[in-house]
Amino acid sequence: MTVPAAPPRPTAVRPATGKLGVLTPGLGAVATTFIAGVLSVRGGRAQPIGSLTQMATIRLGRRSDRRSPLIRDFVPLASLDDLVFGAWDPIPDDALTAARKAGVLEARDIDPVADLLRAIVPMPAVFDSRYVTRIHGTNVKVGRNKRDLAEQLRQDIRTFKAAHGLDRCVMVWCGSTETYLKAGDVHATLAAFEQGMERGDDAIAPSMLYAWAALMEGVPFANGAPNLTVDLPCMLELARLKGVPVSGKDFKTGQTWMKTVIAPGLKARMLGLAGWYSTNILGNRDGEVLDDPASFKTKEESKLSVLHTILQPEMYPQLYKDFSHVVRINYYPPRGDNKEGWDSIDIVGWMGYPMQVKVNFLCRDSILAAPIVLDLALFSDFAARAGLAGMQEWLSFYYKSPMSQAGLQPEHDLFIQQTKLKNTLRHLMGEEQVTHLGLEYGA
Ligand SMILES: NC(=O)c1ccc[n+]([C@@H]2O[C@H](COP(=O)([O-])OP(=O)(O)OC[C@H]3O[C@@H](n4cnc5c(N)ncnc54)[C@H](O)[C@@H]3O)[C@@H](O)[C@H]2O)c1
């Protein structure tokens, strides 16, 4: 395979003028925590903790130059004041009711933004309970076929844009995890997919109709769930054709994020791995959806790939051949959104002596996911203005199961992902890459 050279830097990134619509299929725990958080930050009542676009700096030039601006001062990103929120959900609750039901945020954080949240009413969803068996919504579109439903979504996007006087939109999938599907012939080309929509092919899940509608409308799409959605040849074809960025899949939040921190550390020290057992208890609606084996299978695939790719057992058979990796998610209602995860990691050291690492992570799923939604919305919009189209590998940092070009391994190591993200920003803004070589400073 020949690897093409990096694309030339765009001459100019279009400025972030006007308002940006952030559309989320799904108005559940993650989406409402994201929206309420942005509204609170705007009102000066909260800090955007966990968001690189709001809090991280980026080093430019040599260390001795002492230039480390905030990313948001270096890159032209939409301002939080310019975001306008819209959503679809088969459950008709407005964002205030949904936020209260999700039980993530306390009343003291919801009440000050209650009126703004109440005004966000979900549009009728393209939904089919065969793909998410635990949800039975009433706020659902009807159409002649899948193509007609997708056309209705396109019309929603246009109406939303006009009603709010928006300059641009982005779409971030915050809907449920759908049942496990494999890519097939109907996803192989755009033409096959469009014919499949006409005849109502079962291999076309609702999330794919949102993605198709977004791309047709020139709206970047970021996929927060492990569903295939844009990780399909037909969608990449459409994204390139329309010049629209896409990224995915599955927000990297709790246990998998920890894995992508610890596993590179083990490998960096050439320590072996005999096994990694991960289990969780989780009681939110996402946990309930994942209680269905068909949805869990989609999630499991996404979670399992991480260690293998980071540790490269083919390259280091003495250290990583045949390690055991088990992932369990247990639906346990009393915990709500406050997941508890346990990892028991059996590692191997000098002369084969075994050791153990235990991680007990008491995290809050949606609190970890909300800043990711924000960053993906702002970076996807930036990517579009910078003229990037198709798969955005530099956004792998945010995903459990990053998309990668055919024939290439996805990059899972959080620190390589971070370097990739920051170097992409430097490249797009005409700054030198930071190599961390250091010899230029002298001995
Ligand atoms: N919170 C995390 O840490 C995290 C991490 C990775 C991925 N995710 C994924 O993010 C998604 C959202 O998580 P959540 O905790 O907000 O779940 P949630 O159940 O609270 O919200 C999901 C919402 O999506 C709606 N929905 C389902 N199908 C839809 C469709 N076709 N169109 C529009 N809306 C639809 C549901 O009715 C529900 O309100 C899930 O897929 C989850 O797996 C979450």
The ligand as a Gaussian input file, in Angstrom:
#p B3LYP/6-31G(d) Opt

LIG

0 1
 N      -22.236000       8.326000      28.824000
 C      -21.167000       7.733000      28.391000
 O      -20.150000       7.683000      29.072000
 C      -21.144000       7.139000      27.032000
 C      -19.935000       6.660000      26.544000
 C      -19.891000       6.118000      25.274000
 C      -21.017000       6.067000      24.503000
 N      -22.187000       6.503000      25.003000
 C      -23.359000       6.361000      24.147000
 O      -24.026000       7.588000      24.045000
 C      -25.389000       7.320000      23.789000
 C      -26.248000       8.152000      24.719000
 O      -26.047000       7.750000      26.067000
 P      -27.052000       8.265000      27.177000
 O      -26.489000       7.860000      28.487000
 O      -27.417000       9.680000      26.932000
 O      -28.310000       7.339000      26.878000
 P      -29.864000       7.686000      27.132000
 O      -30.571000       6.387000      27.043000
 O      -30.047000       8.518000      28.338000
 O      -30.233000       8.601000      25.877000
 C      -30.321000       8.090000      24.580000
 C      -31.550000       8.703000      23.943000
 O      -31.548000       8.348000      22.577000
 C      -32.911000       8.189000      22.198000
 N      -32.947000       7.472000      20.935000
 C      -32.867000       6.143000      20.706000
 N      -32.982000       5.893000      19.393000
 C      -33.123000       7.094000      18.779000
 C      -33.297000       7.488000      17.428000
 N      -33.365000       6.587000      16.453000
 N      -33.415000       8.811000      17.162000
 C      -33.353000       9.724000      18.141000
 N      -33.199000       9.415000      19.448000
 C      -33.082000       8.109000      19.743000
 C      -33.524000       7.482000      23.374000
 O      -34.921000       7.615000      23.393000
 C      -32.853000       8.188000      24.542000
 O      -33.603000       9.282000      25.021000
 C      -25.587000       5.806000      23.955000
 O      -25.540000       5.183000      22.712000
 C      -24.376000       5.410000      24.741000
 O      -24.006000       4.058000      24.522000
 C      -22.286000       7.040000      26.250000

